[in-house]
Amino acid sequence: MTESGSFSDRLSATGTANALELRGVSKSFGALVALDDISMTLRPSERRAVLGSNGAGKTTLFNCISGDFPPSAGSIRFYGEDVTKFPPHERIRRGLRRTYQISLLFSGLTVLDNVYLACRGVLRGRFSMIRPRRNESVMASAESLVRVAHLEKVTETFVSELSHGQQRQLEIAMALAGAPRLLLLDEPAAGLSPTERGELIEILTGLPGHIGYIIIEHDMDVALQVAEFVTMMHNGRIFKEGKPAEIEDDPEVQSLYLGGGGHA
């Protein structure tokens, strides 16, 4: 299969090994232990929520999986390959993508321009300065991703003019560039209105079934609607795991995560 193949063809290319395997992953910053002996396995196409209060270690976990931080101990395998020491760009090449809490968008460009650049950035010819033709396969992929993210009505709108919710949708569209096998979604519902949260839920549940993701989310209502399995973290360790209904009804989870303060 070539890089110029159709978006749907490239999306369907998946491996047979577990999508992600963490074994004894720990991360310390001096005397602070941010992650303590985390082991986790995700099947291909699995959709997992990682929940926990501030300081639980959720973002540090993402930083280790994506390669932004090297773990202090343990190993990380992605579709059977040991990527523990790989830099972020090597993990991206293998189909791992991530969004961040802080938007990383080109505010002076349009929605389509941003997605096009994301699609171009995962190709070998990404540094070519030739102006793209509208019928180019990469442009077609970008337009497809704009539709997946429900942004077709603002295709030619500059990012600076988008609502906060639309910017988060655009980040998802860009993360889908190059047909990733696993997405890491870092609090995509943060700061969204109830209407925007509903739109986000529709986008995530409407993704092709073979795209897996891990979502970090403070909004438990969103997380439990878009995940099939939940990992609860507390003080850098895995506290509970189970299906959404099991986690929602667990008295220890309610005491720790919801106790008196609503959604943390």
Disulfide bonds with the S-S distance in Angstrom:
none
